[in-house]
């Protein structure tokens, strides 16, 4: 999760660190930060939610977060086995900077930011700027990720997460998509955010598709939505044993369609629930 001055390295759950070691490699100085209370837990602060860096996926799943976090919780349930979810941390998943990191697309769809502790204080970096490439992040020696910050969202926001793999469980994804859609009192989409993972060196938002969704009635999206390959053309998938680049592009387009429909449907349900409570 950080690079210390010298040859030391900060770790937390080690669910990515240990499997990534090559046979015969020597382990240098490790600093386990999981017992630092200030780096753990979930709470609301002013205009955002603060998720401590060493918060585990299991803790996130169990926490009573708003419905807008449903996509993130769905992704959390896809992070390996239950044992991995019990140990793996949300910041560790980000700092590992794998193109297939399950937590990144839903956090991008929630417009998340990364809080970084530095020797001089702290700074906040947009998640899309924090992960700079495959296994590359915007951390300098001596810096540490302290929290993930998620801006507060409208109550009438629905989210989703879908993952395609060669099998159902414990799988590295071929493609994955998360969507977060907010609607106003009339059911019009005011903010659509869709992010795709495993189809580029870094998970990325889909601005063309988001633009096409904003201003539409959420109900019309649920009833009928088409997503073209052109709307996800900014992706740069690789070809590997799990699928060709062409297959990934088409899979991403279809997953975007399904994820947007699910998120829009949940947003309309939240709107109806809010209206019912107001009427009472």
C-alpha atoms as a printed R data frame, in Angstrom:
    type eleno elety resid chain resno       x       y       z
1   ATOM     1    CA   UNK     A     1   0.000   0.000   0.000
2   ATOM     2    CA   UNK     A     2   3.006   2.287   0.228
3   ATOM     3    CA   UNK     A     3   6.723   2.447  -0.374
4   ATOM     4    CA   UNK     A     4   8.766   3.432   2.663
5   ATOM     5    CA   UNK     A     5  12.071   5.201   2.514
6   ATOM     6    CA   UNK     A     6  14.682   2.497   1.977
7   ATOM     7    CA   UNK     A     7  13.691  -1.067   1.103
8   ATOM     8    CA   UNK     A     8  10.653  -1.373   3.380
9   ATOM     9    CA   UNK     A     9   7.095  -1.865   2.165
10  ATOM    10    CA   UNK     A    10   3.742  -1.251   3.828
11  ATOM    11    CA   UNK     A    11   1.237  -4.101   3.636
12  ATOM    12    CA   UNK     A    12  -2.217  -4.857   5.020
13  ATOM    13    CA   UNK     A    13  -4.127  -8.033   4.127
14  ATOM    14    CA   UNK     A    14  -1.299  -9.366   1.896
15  ATOM    15    CA   UNK     A    15  -3.846 -11.148  -0.310
16  ATOM    16    CA   UNK     A    16  -2.165  -9.661  -3.392
17  ATOM    17    CA   UNK     A    17   1.355  -9.210  -2.046
18  ATOM    18    CA   UNK     A    18   2.139 -12.820  -1.121
19  ATOM    19    CA   UNK     A    19   0.732 -14.482  -4.284
20  ATOM    20    CA   UNK     A    20   2.695 -11.954  -6.337
21  ATOM    21    CA   UNK     A    21   6.067 -13.064  -4.988
22  ATOM    22    CA   UNK     A    22   8.250 -15.052  -7.312
23  ATOM    23    CA   UNK     A    23   9.540 -18.415  -6.147
24  ATOM    24    CA   UNK     A    24  12.808 -17.979  -4.323
25  ATOM    25    CA   UNK     A    25  12.455 -14.215  -3.955
26  ATOM    26    CA   UNK     A    26  13.546 -12.653  -0.682
27  ATOM    27    CA   UNK     A    27  11.123 -10.616   1.374
28  ATOM    28    CA   UNK     A    28  12.528  -7.388   2.738
29  ATOM    29    CA   UNK     A    29  11.156  -5.266   5.545
30  ATOM    30    CA   UNK     A    30   7.352  -5.321   5.789
31  ATOM    31    CA   UNK     A    31   5.266  -2.975   7.915
32  ATOM    32    CA   UNK     A    32   1.759  -4.284   8.679
33  ATOM    33    CA   UNK     A    33  -0.634  -1.370   9.290
34  ATOM    34    CA   UNK     A    34  -3.856  -3.314   9.852
35  ATOM    35    CA   UNK     A    35  -3.966  -2.552  13.601
36  ATOM    36    CA   UNK     A    36  -3.838   1.227  13.235
37  ATOM    37    CA   UNK     A    37  -7.400   2.217  14.245
38  ATOM    38    CA   UNK     A    38  -7.330   5.540  12.366
39  ATOM    39    CA   UNK     A    39  -6.956   3.643   9.076
40  ATOM    40    CA   UNK     A    40 -10.014   1.435   9.559
41  ATOM    41    CA   UNK     A    41 -13.764   1.866   9.531
42  ATOM    42    CA   UNK     A    42 -16.501   3.590   7.544
43  ATOM    43    CA   UNK     A    43 -18.182   6.852   8.481
44  ATOM    44    CA   UNK     A    44 -19.906   9.870   6.997
45  ATOM    45    CA   UNK     A    45 -17.999  13.164   7.122
46  ATOM    46    CA   UNK     A    46 -19.604  16.397   5.962
47  ATOM    47    CA   UNK     A    47 -20.238  15.851   2.234
48  ATOM    48    CA   UNK     A    48 -18.581  12.467   1.748
49  ATOM    49    CA   UNK     A    49 -18.200   8.928   3.045
50  ATOM    50    CA   UNK     A    50 -14.791   7.992   4.414
51  ATOM    51    CA   UNK     A    51 -13.669   4.376   4.018
52  ATOM    52    CA   UNK     A    52 -10.471   3.701   5.940
53  ATOM    53    CA   UNK     A    53  -7.643   2.226   3.911
54  ATOM    54    CA   UNK     A    54  -7.462  -1.042   5.878
55  ATOM    55    CA   UNK     A    55 -11.224  -1.618   5.926
56  ATOM    56    CA   UNK     A    56 -11.822  -5.157   4.698
57  ATOM    57    CA   UNK     A    57 -14.288  -6.178   2.035
58  ATOM    58    CA   UNK     A    58 -16.300  -8.104   4.607
59  ATOM    59    CA   UNK     A    59 -16.603  -4.978   6.755
60  ATOM    60    CA   UNK     A    60 -17.766  -2.999   3.733
61  ATOM    61    CA   UNK     A    61 -20.369  -5.644   2.831
62  ATOM    62    CA   UNK     A    62 -21.808  -5.614   6.349
63  ATOM    63    CA   UNK     A    63 -21.853  -1.833   6.836
64  ATOM    64    CA   UNK     A    64 -25.262  -0.092   6.447
65  ATOM    65    CA   UNK     A    65 -24.317   2.088   3.479
66  ATOM    66    CA   UNK     A    66 -26.813   3.921   1.214
67  ATOM    67    CA   UNK     A    67 -28.349   2.046  -1.712
68  ATOM    68    CA   UNK     A    68 -25.981   3.869  -4.078
69  ATOM    69    CA   UNK     A    69 -23.192   1.629  -2.734
70  ATOM    70    CA   UNK     A    70 -24.926  -1.575  -3.836
71  ATOM    71    CA   UNK     A    71 -22.638  -1.882  -6.873
72  ATOM    72    CA   UNK     A    72 -19.572  -1.631  -4.644
73  ATOM    73    CA   UNK     A    73 -20.984  -4.257  -2.295
74  ATOM    74    CA   UNK     A    74 -21.692  -6.577  -5.219
75  ATOM    75    CA   UNK     A    75 -18.080  -6.159  -6.330
76  ATOM    76    CA   UNK     A    76 -16.869  -6.831  -2.780
77  ATOM    77    CA   UNK     A    77 -18.582 -10.212  -2.880
78  ATOM    78    CA   UNK     A    78 -16.575 -11.033  -6.027
79  ATOM    79    CA   UNK     A    79 -13.171 -10.399  -4.415
80  ATOM    80    CA   UNK     A    80 -11.921 -13.963  -4.128
81  ATOM    81    CA   UNK     A    81 -13.289 -16.274  -1.450
82  ATOM    82    CA   UNK     A    82 -14.860 -15.289   1.860
83  ATOM    83    CA   UNK     A    83 -11.461 -15.796   3.497
84  ATOM    84    CA   UNK     A    84  -9.936 -13.280   1.068
85  ATOM    85    CA   UNK     A    85 -12.768 -10.829   1.737
86  ATOM    86    CA   UNK     A    86 -12.078 -11.159   5.468
87  ATOM    87    CA   UNK     A    87  -8.428 -10.161   5.012
88  ATOM    88    CA   UNK     A    88  -8.201  -8.139   1.815
89  ATOM    89    CA   UNK     A    89  -8.496  -4.365   2.146
90  ATOM    90    CA   UNK     A    90 -10.126  -1.824  -0.098
91  ATOM    91    CA   UNK     A    91  -6.986   0.297  -0.437
92  ATOM    92    CA   UNK     A    92  -4.854  -2.773  -1.065
93  ATOM    93    CA   UNK     A    93  -7.093  -3.688  -4.007
94  ATOM    94    CA   UNK     A    94  -6.548  -0.239  -5.475
95  ATOM    95    CA   UNK     A    95  -2.833  -0.027  -4.760
96  ATOM    96    CA   UNK     A    96  -2.231  -3.392  -6.417
97  ATOM    97    CA   UNK     A    97  -3.371  -1.605  -9.594
98  ATOM    98    CA   UNK     A    98  -4.466  -4.702 -11.467
99  ATOM    99    CA   UNK     A    99  -6.603  -4.041 -14.567
100 ATOM   100    CA   UNK     A   100  -8.924  -6.732 -13.156
101 ATOM   101    CA   UNK     A   101  -9.277  -5.227  -9.649
102 ATOM   102    CA   UNK     A   102 -12.950  -5.719  -8.777
103 ATOM   103    CA   UNK     A   103 -13.182  -2.663  -6.544
104 ATOM   104    CA   UNK     A   104 -12.027  -0.066  -9.049
105 ATOM   105    CA   UNK     A   105 -14.981   0.183 -11.509
106 ATOM   106    CA   UNK     A   106 -17.654   0.677  -8.797
107 ATOM   107    CA   UNK     A   107 -15.463   3.227  -7.027
108 ATOM   108    CA   UNK     A   108 -14.974   5.082 -10.319
109 ATOM   109    CA   UNK     A   109 -18.737   5.026 -10.827
110 ATOM   110    CA   UNK     A   110 -19.079   6.602  -7.370
111 ATOM   111    CA   UNK     A   111 -16.539   9.308  -8.306
112 ATOM   112    CA   UNK     A   112 -14.220   8.171  -5.492
113 ATOM   113    CA   UNK     A   113 -11.055   9.938  -4.438
114 ATOM   114    CA   UNK     A   114  -7.943   8.673  -2.678
115 ATOM   115    CA   UNK     A   115  -6.623  10.345   0.471
116 ATOM   116    CA   UNK     A   116  -2.837  10.139   0.670
117 ATOM   117    CA   UNK     A   117  -0.810  10.839   3.803
118 ATOM   118    CA   UNK     A   118   2.491  12.540   3.062
119 ATOM   119    CA   UNK     A   119   5.358  13.691   5.309
120 ATOM   120    CA   UNK     A   120   4.003  17.222   4.895
121 ATOM   121    CA   UNK     A   121   0.345  16.427   5.601
122 ATOM   122    CA   UNK     A   122  -2.197  14.921   3.229
123 ATOM   123    CA   UNK     A   123  -3.502  15.305  -0.297
124 ATOM   124    CA   UNK     A   124  -6.524  14.025  -2.199
125 ATOM   125    CA   UNK     A   125  -6.268  12.480  -5.663
126 ATOM   126    CA   UNK     A   126  -9.065  11.455  -8.008
127 ATOM   127    CA   UNK     A   127  -9.088   7.664  -8.306
128 ATOM   128    CA   UNK     A   128  -8.859   7.903 -12.089
129 ATOM   129    CA   UNK     A   129  -5.592   9.841 -11.669
130 ATOM   130    CA   UNK     A   130  -4.251   7.680  -8.833
131 ATOM   131    CA   UNK     A   131  -3.938   4.477 -10.871
132 ATOM   132    CA   UNK     A   132  -1.583   5.404 -13.688
133 ATOM   133    CA   UNK     A   133  -1.036   2.021 -15.353
134 ATOM   134    CA   UNK     A   134  -0.687  -1.699 -14.803
135 ATOM   135    CA   UNK     A   135   0.752  -2.073 -11.273
136 ATOM   136    CA   UNK     A   136   1.510   1.666 -11.206
137 ATOM   137    CA   UNK     A   137   0.054   4.225  -8.794
138 ATOM   138    CA   UNK     A   138   0.698   7.871  -7.967
139 ATOM   139    CA   UNK     A   139   2.457   7.285  -4.644
140 ATOM   140    CA   UNK     A   140   5.878   8.669  -3.786
141 ATOM   141    CA   UNK     A   141   8.358   7.189  -1.297
142 ATOM   142    CA   UNK     A   142   7.169   7.855   2.236
143 ATOM   143    CA   UNK     A   143   3.511   8.280   1.249
144 ATOM   144    CA   UNK     A   144   0.610   6.121   2.413
145 ATOM   145    CA   UNK     A   145  -3.001   5.719   1.338
146 ATOM   146    CA   UNK     A   146  -5.104   6.546   4.391
147 ATOM   147    CA   UNK     A   147  -8.679   6.435   3.061
148 ATOM   148    CA   UNK     A   148 -11.038   6.267   0.119
149 ATOM   149    CA   UNK     A   149 -13.443   9.234  -0.064
150 ATOM   150    CA   UNK     A   150 -16.803   8.859  -1.789
151 ATOM   151    CA   UNK     A   151 -18.910  12.007  -2.322
152 ATOM   152    CA   UNK     A   152 -22.450  11.889  -0.946
153 ATOM   153    CA   UNK     A   153 -24.959  11.020  -3.646
154 ATOM   154    CA   UNK     A   154 -28.648  11.636  -4.120
155 ATOM   155    CA   UNK     A   155 -30.990   9.199  -2.385
156 ATOM   156    CA   UNK     A   156 -32.561   8.322  -5.725
157 ATOM   157    CA   UNK     A   157 -29.376   6.712  -7.022
158 ATOM   158    CA   UNK     A   158 -29.126   3.120  -8.169
159 ATOM   159    CA   UNK     A   159 -25.937   1.204  -8.837
160 ATOM   160    CA   UNK     A   160 -24.883  -2.163 -10.211
161 ATOM   161    CA   UNK     A   161 -21.888  -4.382 -10.875
162 ATOM   162    CA   UNK     A   162 -21.561  -7.167 -13.433
163 ATOM   163    CA   UNK     A   163 -18.615  -9.425 -14.091
164 ATOM   164    CA   UNK     A   164 -17.947 -11.863 -16.913
165 ATOM   165    CA   UNK     A   165 -15.507 -14.725 -16.368
166 ATOM   166    CA   UNK     A   166 -14.789 -18.212 -17.609
167 ATOM   167    CA   UNK     A   167 -16.422 -19.659 -14.494
168 ATOM   168    CA   UNK     A   168 -18.730 -18.423 -11.752
169 ATOM   169    CA   UNK     A   169 -16.501 -18.275  -8.663
170 ATOM   170    CA   UNK     A   170 -12.918 -17.194  -7.869
171 ATOM   171    CA   UNK     A   171 -12.347 -15.885 -11.358
172 ATOM   172    CA   UNK     A   172 -10.230 -13.217 -13.006
173 ATOM   173    CA   UNK     A   173 -12.679 -11.282 -15.137
174 ATOM   174    CA   UNK     A   174 -12.828 -11.100 -18.917
175 ATOM   175    CA   UNK     A   175 -14.766  -7.854 -18.544
176 ATOM   176    CA   UNK     A   176 -16.632  -6.111 -15.732
177 ATOM   177    CA   UNK     A   177 -18.836  -3.044 -15.540
178 ATOM   178    CA   UNK     A   178 -20.258  -0.883 -12.776
179 ATOM   179    CA   UNK     A   179 -22.927   1.771 -13.208
180 ATOM   180    CA   UNK     A   180 -24.334   4.458 -10.907
181 ATOM   181    CA   UNK     A   181 -27.396   6.393 -12.075
182 ATOM   182    CA   UNK     A   182 -29.145   9.255 -10.276
183 ATOM   183    CA   UNK     A   183 -32.614  10.564 -11.165
184 ATOM   184    CA   UNK     A   184 -34.608  13.670 -10.245
185 ATOM   185    CA   UNK     A   185 -38.200  13.795  -8.994
186 ATOM   186    CA   UNK     A   186 -39.526  13.383 -12.546
187 ATOM   187    CA   UNK     A   187 -37.485  10.230 -13.135
188 ATOM   188    CA   UNK     A   188 -35.055  11.958 -15.490
189 ATOM   189    CA   UNK     A   189 -31.454  10.782 -15.339
190 ATOM   190    CA   UNK     A   190 -29.347  13.623 -13.982
191 ATOM   191    CA   UNK     A   191 -26.056  11.810 -13.534
192 ATOM   192    CA   UNK     A   192 -24.967   8.576 -15.202
193 ATOM   193    CA   UNK     A   193 -21.557   7.103 -14.478
194 ATOM   194    CA   UNK     A   194 -20.365   3.867 -16.024
195 ATOM   195    CA   UNK     A   195 -16.916   2.319 -15.617
196 ATOM   196    CA   UNK     A   196 -15.381  -0.722 -17.301
197 ATOM   197    CA   UNK     A   197 -12.569  -2.901 -15.955
198 ATOM   198    CA   UNK     A   198 -10.401  -5.672 -17.450
199 ATOM   199    CA   UNK     A   199 -10.660  -4.099 -20.907
200 ATOM   200    CA   UNK     A   200  -7.835  -1.542 -20.645
201 ATOM   201    CA   UNK     A   201  -4.593  -1.177 -18.710
202 ATOM   202    CA   UNK     A   202  -6.619   0.899 -16.220
203 ATOM   203    CA   UNK     A   203 -10.358   0.729 -15.513
204 ATOM   204    CA   UNK     A   204 -12.022   3.663 -17.190
205 ATOM   205    CA   UNK     A   205 -15.274   5.630 -17.401
206 ATOM   206    CA   UNK     A   206 -17.414   5.622 -20.568
207 ATOM   207    CA   UNK     A   207 -18.130   9.325 -21.287
208 ATOM   208    CA   UNK     A   208 -19.908   8.759 -24.611
209 ATOM   209    CA   UNK     A   209 -22.348   6.320 -23.084
210 ATOM   210    CA   UNK     A   210 -22.842   8.499 -20.009
211 ATOM   211    CA   UNK     A   211 -23.663  11.464 -22.252
212 ATOM   212    CA   UNK     A   212 -26.225   9.377 -24.134
213 ATOM   213    CA   UNK     A   213 -27.957   8.391 -20.882
214 ATOM   214    CA   UNK     A   214 -28.078  11.796 -19.187
215 ATOM   215    CA   UNK     A   215 -31.417  13.516 -19.764
216 ATOM   216    CA   UNK     A   216 -33.296  10.319 -20.592
217 ATOM   217    CA   UNK     A   217 -36.181   8.988 -18.552
218 ATOM   218    CA   UNK     A   218 -34.874   6.164 -16.376
219 ATOM   219    CA   UNK     A   219 -37.962   4.113 -17.179
220 ATOM   220    CA   UNK     A   220 -37.182   4.274 -20.901
221 ATOM   221    CA   UNK     A   221 -33.690   2.966 -20.181
222 ATOM   222    CA   UNK     A   222 -35.129   0.052 -18.233
223 ATOM   223    CA   UNK     A   223 -37.618  -0.723 -21.009
224 ATOM   224    CA   UNK     A   224 -35.249  -0.358 -23.927
225 ATOM   225    CA   UNK     A   225 -31.551   0.437 -24.111
226 ATOM   226    CA   UNK     A   226 -29.034  -0.293 -26.824
227 ATOM   227    CA   UNK     A   227 -25.298   0.112 -26.340
228 ATOM   228    CA   UNK     A   228 -23.098   0.067 -29.401
229 ATOM   229    CA   UNK     A   229 -19.476  -0.927 -29.719
230 ATOM   230    CA   UNK     A   230 -18.743   2.659 -30.807
231 ATOM   231    CA   UNK     A   231 -19.832   3.906 -27.378
232 ATOM   232    CA   UNK     A   232 -17.095   1.810 -25.713
233 ATOM   233    CA   UNK     A   233 -14.501   2.296 -28.444
234 ATOM   234    CA   UNK     A   234 -12.149   4.097 -26.047
235 ATOM   235    CA   UNK     A   235 -11.329   0.737 -24.425
236 ATOM   236    CA   UNK     A   236  -8.065  -0.990 -25.276
237 ATOM   237    CA   UNK     A   237  -8.502  -4.669 -24.353
238 ATOM   238    CA   UNK     A   238  -5.773  -7.254 -24.708
239 ATOM   239    CA   UNK     A   239  -5.948 -10.726 -26.174
240 ATOM   240    CA   UNK     A   240  -5.153 -13.545 -23.751
241 ATOM   241    CA   UNK     A   241  -6.246 -17.048 -22.804
242 ATOM   242    CA   UNK     A   242  -9.519 -15.727 -21.403
243 ATOM   243    CA   UNK     A   243 -10.679 -13.956 -24.552
244 ATOM   244    CA   UNK     A   244  -9.807 -11.991 -27.646
245 ATOM   245    CA   UNK     A   245  -9.770  -8.205 -27.803
246 ATOM   246    CA   UNK     A   246 -12.797  -8.214 -30.108
247 ATOM   247    CA   UNK     A   247 -14.736 -10.472 -27.754
248 ATOM   248    CA   UNK     A   248 -13.941  -8.222 -24.797
249 ATOM   249    CA   UNK     A   249 -15.203  -5.131 -26.625
250 ATOM   250    CA   UNK     A   250 -18.527  -6.770 -27.471
251 ATOM   251    CA   UNK     A   251 -18.810  -8.223 -23.968
252 ATOM   252    CA   UNK     A   252 -18.142  -4.809 -22.434
253 ATOM   253    CA   UNK     A   253 -20.868  -3.199 -24.553
254 ATOM   254    CA   UNK     A   254 -23.402  -5.823 -23.472
255 ATOM   255    CA   UNK     A   255 -22.381  -5.595 -19.813
256 ATOM   256    CA   UNK     A   256 -22.713  -1.797 -19.995
257 ATOM   257    CA   UNK     A   257 -26.235  -2.211 -21.334
258 ATOM   258    CA   UNK     A   258 -27.249  -4.628 -18.575
259 ATOM   259    CA   UNK     A   259 -25.540  -2.655 -15.803
260 ATOM   260    CA   UNK     A   260 -27.206   0.602 -16.900
261 ATOM   261    CA   UNK     A   261 -30.616  -1.079 -16.981
262 ATOM   262    CA   UNK     A   262 -30.112  -2.486 -13.498
263 ATOM   263    CA   UNK     A   263 -28.880   0.825 -12.075
264 ATOM   264    CA   UNK     A   264 -31.715   2.789 -13.692
265 ATOM   265    CA   UNK     A   265 -34.248   0.296 -12.352
266 ATOM   266    CA   UNK     A   266 -32.886   0.585  -8.834
267 ATOM   267    CA   UNK     A   267 -32.875   4.378  -9.101
268 ATOM   268    CA   UNK     A   268 -36.576   4.412 -10.027
269 ATOM   269    CA   UNK     A   269 -37.313   2.090  -7.104
270 ATOM   270    CA   UNK     A   270 -35.471   4.428  -4.739
271 ATOM   271    CA   UNK     A   271 -37.412   7.390  -6.150
272 ATOM   272    CA   UNK     A   272 -40.715   5.585  -5.614
273 ATOM   273    CA   UNK     A   273 -39.693   4.659  -2.080
274 ATOM   274    CA   UNK     A   274 -38.742   8.263  -1.295
275 ATOM   275    CA   UNK     A   275 -42.026   9.562  -2.719
276 ATOM   276    CA   UNK     A   276 -43.977   7.040  -0.640
277 ATOM   277    CA   UNK     A   277 -42.201   8.099   2.542
278 ATOM   278    CA   UNK     A   278 -42.860  11.769   1.752
279 ATOM   279    CA   UNK     A   279 -46.548  11.063   1.184
280 ATOM   280    CA   UNK     A   280 -46.819   9.401   4.586
